[in-house]
Each structure stands twice: as structure tokens, then as C-alpha cells.
Amino acid sequence: MEQRSDQNLNTCPSPEISAYIDGELSADHELQLELHMAVCRVCADDLNLQKSFLNALEISLDEKEIELPNDFTKTVVTHAESRVTGLRHPSERRRAAVVFVTLLLIAGVALGSNLGAALGAATAVAEKFIAVVVSVGHFCYDIALGSVIVFRSLVTGFIFESGISAAIFLLVFVMSLLLSSRLLVRFHRT
């Protein structure tokens, strides 16, 4: 009898038990598996265990959904904000700086003889980045300066050479002041 159960363990079709439960086996395979489970206690126990697991899973999924309180989001946000307040303190910034410097030192030690090459590469990247930033700054400055020069020459040529255009400009300026003051008063009332 011992020999027969050892032989069954070696030939047990355990992967087919899941397919049997799901109804994916052909009629012939189902019959062979049922005959095997009638003799093999291990496979029969495995089948019962899988069925009970599926039943428990089905029962747990059939339960009603949990209703969250109305202020659930507000409570979660409040707790999250209270837990990160320590990050705003200067002592946290000092600790972060210490950790950063320590990691830099560890990286320097790990690089060893290649530290000079790594620093050279980092310096080259930093120089290129600074060059790009300076170029963009000069470009923006040149555009602003050119726009001011063009606008100034247009305004001086238009306003101060003609008395009518100066009067229209003065009238538009006074009207804009009056309208903006009314808008401010309305804004403060609401």
C-alpha cells in the first residue's frame, strides 16, 4: 500500500486540478482525474482546499462595499500634512545637507583614482550649462533693449511731434486711470 501512494505522488496531476475546477478539461481528462482523486488522498485534499479557498474568496467579494465618511479626504490630507511638517524645519534641512555631503564623500571615496576625471567631466558640464544660461540671459536682455528703443522712437515720433496725438494720448491716459480706479472700487466691494 505504501508503494502505491508513493507512486501516486510521482504521477499526481496537480496542475490539472485548477483546470478541473474551472471546467477547462475535456470529458476524458475529467474522468481520469476523478478516478485518480478517488484513489489519491493528496489530490482529493488539494481539490477540497482549492474549492474552499474559492468559496471564501467569493464570499469576501460579495460583501457590501465599505462606506467612507464624508470627511475622509479632509482627514487624510490633514494627517499627511501634519506628518510632513518636520520637513519644513531648519533642522531637517541641516540633516539633509549633512546626508548630501556624506553621500558626496562616499561617492568620492568609491571613485578613488577616477575622482579627478569625474570632477573634470562635472566641471565641463557645469561650464556648458552656465554658458547656455548666460547666452539666454543676453538674448532676453538684447530683445528687451531693442523693443524699448523701437517703442521709444515710435512714441516720441508719434506723440510729441503732433499736438492732436498728444491730446489723444493724454485723454486715453486719463480715461484709463478713471476706469481702473472704478474697477478697483468694485473689486474691493465684492
C-alpha positions in Angstrom: 0.0 0.0 0.0 2.9 2.3 0.9 4.4 1.7 -2.5 1.2 2.6 -4.3 0.9 6.1 -2.5 4.5 6.9 -3.4 3.8 6.0 -6.9 0.7 8.3 -6.9 2.7 11.3 -5.6 5.0 11.0 -8.6 2.2 10.8 -11.1 -0.3 13.2 -9.4 -1.8 15.6 -12.0 -1.9 18.6 -9.5 -1.7 21.3 -12.2 -4.9 19.8 -13.7 -6.9 20.3 -10.5 -7.2 24.1 -11.2 -8.3 23.4 -14.8 -10.8 20.8 -13.4 -12.3 23.4 -11.1 -12.5 25.9 -13.9 -14.2 23.4 -16.2 -11.4 23.6 -18.8 -10.7 19.9 -19.1 -12.1 17.6 -21.7 -14.5 14.9 -20.6 -11.9 12.2 -20.9 -9.4 14.1 -18.7 -12.1 14.9 -16.2 -12.9 11.3 -15.9 -9.3 10.3 -15.5 -8.7 13.0 -12.8 -11.9 11.9 -10.9 -10.7 8.3 -10.9 -7.3 9.4 -9.7 -8.8 11.5 -6.9 -10.9 8.6 -5.7 -7.6 6.7 -5.0 -5.2 9.6 -4.2 -6.0 11.3 -0.9 -3.4 14.1 -1.6 -5.1 15.2 -4.8 -8.6 15.0 -3.2 -7.4 17.2 -0.3 -5.8 19.6 -2.7 -9.1 19.8 -4.6 -11.1 20.5 -1.4 -8.6 23.1 -0.3 -8.8 24.9 -3.6 -12.6 24.8 -3.6 -12.8 26.2 0.0 -10.4 28.9 -1.0 -12.5 29.9 -4.0 -15.7 29.9 -1.8 -14.1 32.1 0.8 -12.8 34.5 -1.8 -16.3 34.6 -3.4 -17.9 35.3 0.0 -15.5 38.1 0.8 -16.0 39.7 -2.6 -19.8 39.5 -2.3 -19.9 41.7 0.9 -21.1 45.3 0.6 -18.6 48.0 -0.2 -17.2 49.9 2.8 -18.7 53.4 3.0 -16.2 56.1 3.7 -17.1 59.0 5.9 -17.9 62.3 4.3 -14.7 64.0 5.6 -12.4 61.1 4.7 -10.4 63.1 2.2 -10.0 66.0 4.6 -8.9 63.7 7.4 -6.3 62.0 5.2 -4.9 65.3 3.9 -4.7 66.7 7.5 -2.8 63.7 8.7 -0.5 63.8 5.7 0.2 67.5 6.2 0.9 67.0 9.9 3.4 64.3 9.2 5.5 66.4 6.8 5.7 69.5 9.0 9.1 68.3 10.2 10.4 68.7 6.6 9.8 72.5 6.9 12.1 72.9 10.0 15.6 74.2 9.6 17.0 71.2 11.5 15.6 68.9 8.8 17.4 71.0 6.1 20.6 70.7 8.1 20.2 66.9 8.3 19.5 66.7 4.6 22.6 68.8 3.9 24.7 66.5 6.1 23.3 63.4 4.3 24.1 65.0 0.9 27.7 65.9 1.9 28.2 62.4 3.3 26.9 60.8 0.1 29.2 63.0 -1.9 32.2 61.9 0.2 31.2 58.3 -0.1 30.9 58.7 -3.9 34.4 60.4 -3.9 35.9 57.5 -2.0 34.2 55.0 -4.2 35.5 56.7 -7.3 39.0 56.6 -5.9 41.6 57.4 -8.7 38.8 58.2 -11.1 37.7 61.2 -9.0 39.7 63.7 -11.0 38.2 62.5 -14.3 34.7 62.6 -12.8 35.2 66.1 -11.4 36.6 67.2 -14.7 33.5 65.9 -16.5 31.2 67.5 -14.0 33.1 70.8 -14.4 32.8 70.7 -18.2 29.0 70.1 -17.9 28.6 72.9 -15.4 30.6 75.3 -17.7 28.4 74.4 -20.6 25.2 74.9 -18.6 26.4 78.3 -17.3 27.3 79.3 -20.9 23.8 78.4 -22.1 22.2 80.3 -19.2 24.3 83.4 -19.8 23.6 83.2 -23.6 19.8 83.0 -22.9 20.1 85.9 -20.5 22.0 88.1 -23.0 19.4 87.2 -25.7 16.5 88.2 -23.5 18.3 91.4 -22.5 19.0 92.3 -26.2 15.4 91.7 -27.2 14.1 93.8 -24.3 16.6 96.6 -25.1 15.7 96.6 -28.8 12.0 96.6 -28.0 12.4 99.6 -25.7 14.4 101.5 -28.3 11.8 100.8 -31.0 8.9 101.7 -28.8 10.6 104.9 -27.5 11.3 106.1 -31.0 7.7 105.3 -32.1 6.2 107.0 -29.1 8.4 110.2 -29.3 7.8 110.5 -33.0 4.0 110.0 -32.7 3.1 111.8 -29.5 5.4 114.8 -29.2 5.5 115.9 -32.9 1.8 116.3 -33.2 -0.4 118.3 -30.8 -3.5 116.3 -31.6 -1.8 113.0 -31.0 -0.5 114.3 -27.6 -4.1 115.4 -26.7 -5.5 112.0 -27.7 -2.7 110.2 -25.7 -3.4 112.4 -22.6 -7.2 111.7 -22.9 -6.7 107.9 -23.2 -4.3 108.0 -20.2 -6.8 109.9 -18.0 -9.7 107.7 -19.1 -7.7 104.6 -18.3 -6.9 106.0 -14.8 -10.6 106.6 -14.2 -11.7 103.2 -15.4 -9.0 101.4 -13.4 -10.0 103.3 -10.3 -13.6 102.3 -10.8 -12.6 98.7 -11.3 -10.5 98.8 -8.1 -13.5 100.2 -6.1 -15.8 97.4 -7.5 -13.2 94.8 -6.7 -12.9 95.9 -3.1 -16.7 95.9 -2.6 -17.0 92.2 -3.6 
